[in-house]
Amino acid sequence: MGPTERGLLSLIEIVREGGYSPIEGRPVPIERIYDMNTISFEQFELLKAELEAEEKKRKNGRAIEDMETDADFLRDRMLSAGVPKSMSSCAIDSTMTANLKDGAWLYVHGQSSEMVNTKACASLKGWLNGERFGLAKFERNTSMLARLRDEGASAVNEYAAIGMLLIAGIGYEAFGDVELGLLHDVLDRRRGNGMPVIFSSRHSPPELAGRLGSYGNEESAWRVVEIIQAQSIVLPV
């Protein structure tokens, strides 16, 4: 195979200068122009491999930068949702993302609060990763109970409207009859609107009924748990 053209920029510069070298300031013979702008096939292959390696390196660098940017973006969204800083950098778990996007709920339970909360937050992160503009809220059982008690319908409206609601440690503290009714309203409205919920708990759903109803509100507690059981993918960890 004959020589292959290279260095077109230098040839163009010489032509622009009327045959003069822009560096040397004197005419350049056509033979020299040819030599300057040709390489052998072997040289071409070597140059091609070098250029491909450089481009691959640049692409890998951009990919790493993009991954770091996406990771920062997701961590910021987790923090904005109220996720504790210690959990905001958890791995992305997309296992349940499709189900959650379709409005299913996820109930994660186990004996280790750290494990169930980490799993719940990882699933939340998977949902946020798939819903680039979706808003989420992380609320602990104790905080939710206090807000329902103090703010009533205002808190119900907020919990019912947010794109994704994660209730952490549900069953940690028992709800009174009024608060159970408000919790039921939140869950019933989310179910009716096809909006996802993630729960973390140290108790299975049947055990949860006993915990929520320990103030003597068993019937109200079971109404809440029945919604949870009907809507949730139950995941023991």
C-alpha positions in Angstrom: 0.0 0.0 0.0 1.3 3.4 -0.9 1.9 6.4 1.3 -1.0 7.9 3.1 -1.7 11.6 3.6 -0.9 13.1 7.0 -0.4 16.6 8.4 -2.9 18.4 6.1 -2.8 21.4 8.4 0.9 22.1 7.5 0.1 21.7 3.8 -2.8 24.1 3.9 -0.6 26.6 5.7 2.0 26.4 3.0 -0.6 26.8 0.2 -2.0 29.9 2.0 1.5 31.4 2.0 1.8 31.0 -1.7 4.2 28.0 -1.5 6.3 29.6 1.3 6.9 27.9 4.6 5.2 30.0 7.4 8.1 29.0 9.6 11.1 29.3 7.3 9.8 32.2 5.2 11.0 30.7 1.9 9.5 28.6 -0.9 9.2 24.9 -0.2 9.7 22.4 -3.1 6.8 20.2 -3.9 8.8 17.1 -3.1 9.4 18.3 0.4 5.7 19.1 0.8 4.9 15.6 -0.3 7.5 14.1 2.2 6.1 16.3 5.0 2.5 15.0 4.4 3.0 11.3 3.8 3.7 8.3 6.0 4.1 4.6 5.3 1.3 2.1 6.0 3.2 0.9 9.1 3.6 4.4 10.4 -0.1 5.0 9.7 -1.1 1.9 11.7 1.1 3.0 14.6 -0.3 6.5 14.6 -3.8 5.2 14.3 -3.3 2.9 17.4 -1.8 5.9 19.3 -4.8 8.1 18.4 -7.3 5.4 19.4 -5.6 4.9 22.7 -5.6 8.6 23.4 -9.3 8.9 22.5 -10.2 5.9 24.7 -8.3 7.5 27.5 -10.2 10.8 27.0 -13.6 8.9 26.9 -12.8 7.0 30.0 -11.8 10.2 31.7 -15.1 11.8 30.7 -17.0 8.7 31.8 -15.4 8.8 35.2 -16.2 12.6 35.5 -19.8 11.9 34.5 -20.1 9.1 37.1 -18.7 11.4 39.8 -21.1 14.2 38.8 -24.0 11.8 38.8 -23.0 10.4 42.2 -22.7 13.9 43.7 -26.1 14.8 42.2 -27.8 11.7 43.7 -26.2 12.3 47.1 -27.5 15.9 47.1 -31.0 14.7 46.2 -30.8 12.1 49.0 -29.8 14.8 51.5 -32.5 17.1 50.2 -35.0 14.3 50.9 -33.9 14.3 54.5 -31.8 11.1 54.4 -29.2 11.2 57.1 -25.7 12.0 55.8 -24.4 8.6 57.0 -26.9 6.9 54.6 -26.8 9.3 51.7 -23.8 7.7 50.1 -25.2 4.2 50.1 -25.1 2.1 46.9 -27.8 2.4 44.3 -30.2 -0.6 44.4 -32.3 -0.6 41.2 -33.8 -4.1 41.9 -37.2 -2.6 42.8 -37.1 0.5 40.7 -39.5 -0.7 38.0 -42.0 -1.8 40.7 -41.8 1.4 42.6 -42.2 3.5 39.4 -45.4 1.6 38.8 -46.7 2.6 42.2 -45.8 -0.6 44.2 -44.6 -0.3 47.8 -41.6 -1.9 49.4 -41.6 -3.1 53.0 -38.1 -4.0 54.3 -37.8 -5.6 57.7 -35.2 -7.4 59.8 -33.6 -7.4 63.2 -30.8 -5.0 62.3 -32.1 -1.4 62.1 -28.9 -0.4 60.2 -29.4 -3.1 57.6 -33.0 -2.4 56.9 -32.5 1.3 56.8 -29.5 1.0 54.4 -31.5 -1.4 52.1 -34.5 1.0 52.2 -32.3 4.0 51.4 -30.5 2.1 48.6 -33.9 1.4 47.0 -34.8 5.0 47.4 -31.6 6.0 45.6 -32.5 3.6 42.8 -35.9 5.3 42.5 -34.3 8.8 42.4 -31.8 7.6 39.8 -34.7 6.5 37.6 -36.8 9.6 38.4 -34.5 12.4 37.5 -37.0 15.1 38.6 -38.9 13.2 41.3 -39.1 14.5 44.8 -38.7 12.2 47.8 -39.1 12.5 51.6 -37.3 10.4 54.3 -39.3 10.5 57.6 -38.6 8.5 60.7 -41.5 6.9 62.5 -41.1 9.2 65.5 -41.0 12.4 63.4 -44.0 11.4 61.4 -46.0 10.6 64.5 -45.1 14.0 66.0 -46.1 15.8 62.8 -49.4 14.0 62.4 -50.2 14.8 66.0 -49.2 18.5 65.8 -50.1 19.4 62.3 -52.9 17.1 61.4 -54.4 17.6 57.9 -51.4 19.8 56.8 -49.0 16.9 57.4 -51.3 14.4 55.8 -51.4 16.6 52.6 -47.7 16.8 52.5 -47.1 13.1 53.0 -49.8 12.2 50.5 -48.4 14.5 47.7 -44.6 13.9 47.7 -43.4 11.7 44.9 -41.8 9.1 47.1 -42.3 8.6 50.8 -39.9 6.5 52.9 -41.1 5.8 56.5 -38.1 4.6 58.4 -38.4 2.5 61.5 -42.2 2.1 61.4 -43.4 0.4 64.6 -40.6 1.9 66.7 -43.2 3.9 68.5 -46.9 3.2 68.9 -49.5 5.5 67.3 -52.5 6.9 69.1 -56.0 6.3 67.6 -56.0 9.8 66.0 -52.6 9.5 64.5 -53.4 6.0 63.2 -56.4 7.4 61.4 -54.2 10.1 59.9 -51.6 7.6 58.9 -54.4 5.5 57.3 -55.4 8.6 55.3 -51.9 9.2 54.0 -51.5 5.6 52.9 -55.0 5.4 51.4 -54.5 8.5 49.3 -51.1 7.3 48.1 -52.6 3.9 47.2 -55.4 5.6 45.3 -53.0 7.8 43.4 -50.5 5.0 42.6 -47.7 6.7 44.5 -44.9 4.5 46.0 -43.9 4.1 49.6 -40.9 2.4 51.2 -41.0 1.2 54.8 -38.2 0.0 57.0 -39.0 -1.8 60.2 -37.7 -4.3 62.7 -41.1 -6.0 62.6 -42.9 -8.1 60.0 -46.3 -6.7 58.9 -48.2 -9.0 61.3 -46.0 -7.9 64.1 -46.4 -4.3 63.1 -50.1 -4.4 63.8 -49.4 -5.3 67.4 -46.8 -2.6 67.7 -49.0 0.2 66.2 -52.0 -0.9 68.1 -50.4 -1.4 71.5 -52.4 1.5 72.9 -55.5 -0.6 72.5 -56.2 0.6 68.9 -56.0 -2.9 67.3 -58.7 -2.3 64.7 -57.2 0.9 63.5 -53.8 -0.7 63.4 -55.0 -3.6 61.3 -56.6 -1.2 58.8 -53.2 0.4 58.3 -51.4 -2.9 58.1 -53.9 -4.4 55.6 -53.2 -1.5 53.2 -49.4 -2.1 53.7 -49.7 -5.9 53.1 -51.9 -5.4 50.0 -49.6 -2.9 48.4 -46.1 -3.9 49.4 -43.4 -6.2 48.2 -42.2 -7.6 51.6 -38.5 -8.0 51.8 -36.8 -9.6 54.9 -33.1 -8.8 55.3 
